[in-house]
Amino acid sequence: MVIRRHYPAPLIISLLLVGCIIGIVTVFLIFKPTSPTIPKETNSSQLYLPDRLPSDYSIDKPSISHPDKGVAAVVIKSKTKAPLFMSQQKLPNEFNVNQFYKNMTERKKVVNDIGNTSIGIISDRGIRQKVVSIVTKDKTWILITAEPTATNNDLISIAAHLVKR
């Protein structure tokens, strides 16, 4: 007699999603550009980077990449905490950011000089991520994603110190 074990579909989907995320991050880190310079095609929309970071965090300069025209990605690393992933692009005209915020739980709005900032949790297929969403005054949309254990103080500090470079 053969005993078959059935795994719930959400568990299988979650494991596949985690595997895909790990694969994407691995490819991103392996094929990152060797120079942190900004390609000419993205100079029209300058890169926002923090001019000051919480202790133990640093910008992984070789990770600065432009995976698509007008899109920038940056890894903010730590020796003791999980890395933070920051992406930015011009806010698409057809994108409804308020609809995005409806999917955010534990949402907190933060007032800062750069623009409208919200921090909260996004859950997708059982995977929770802490997300900082910033729409700057020049309509750049910046997302910082982190493990749910990342502190709001660290994330808010990074958001508050973003400057155009």
Residue, then its C-alpha position, 0 to 999 in steps of 0.5 A: m500500500v502506497i501512502r500519498r501525501h497531499y500538500p495544500a495548493p497555497l503551500i505549493i504556490s508559496l514555495l514556488l513564489v519564494g523560489c522565483i523571488i530567490g532566483i530573480v534576486t540571485v540573477f540580479l546580484i550575479f549580473k549586476p553592472t560593474s559600475p554604479t554610473i547612471p546610463k545616459e538614457t536615464n539621466s533625464s530622471q535622476l536617481y534618488l538615493p539616501d544621503r544618510l542611512p541608519s547605522d549598519y546600512s550602506i548602499d551596495k553601489p555595484s547593485i545600482s542597475h537599470p533593468d528597464k529604460g526609466v527604471a532604477a534598482v538599488v540594494i541597501k545592505s546591512k551586516t546584521k539585517a536583511p537587505l532592502f530593495m529599492s526601485q524607482q520609476k516615473l509614476p505611470n499615468e494610468f496607474n492608480v496608486n490609491q488602489f495599490y494602497k488599498n492592498m496595504t495593511e498596517r498602513k501609516k502615512v508619513v509626512n516628509d519633504i520628498g513627497n507622499t510616503s506610506i509604509g505598510i505590509i503587502s501580502d501576496r499568496g501568503i508572503r508578507q513584505k514591508v513596503v515603503s511607497i513614495v510618490t515624489k513631487d516630480k511624480t517619481w514612484i519609489l518602492i522600498t521592500a523589506e522583510p516584515t521584521a524591518t523596523n519602521n524607524d529605519l525605513i522612515s529614516i531612509a525615506a526622509h533622507l532621499v535626495k536626487r542625485 
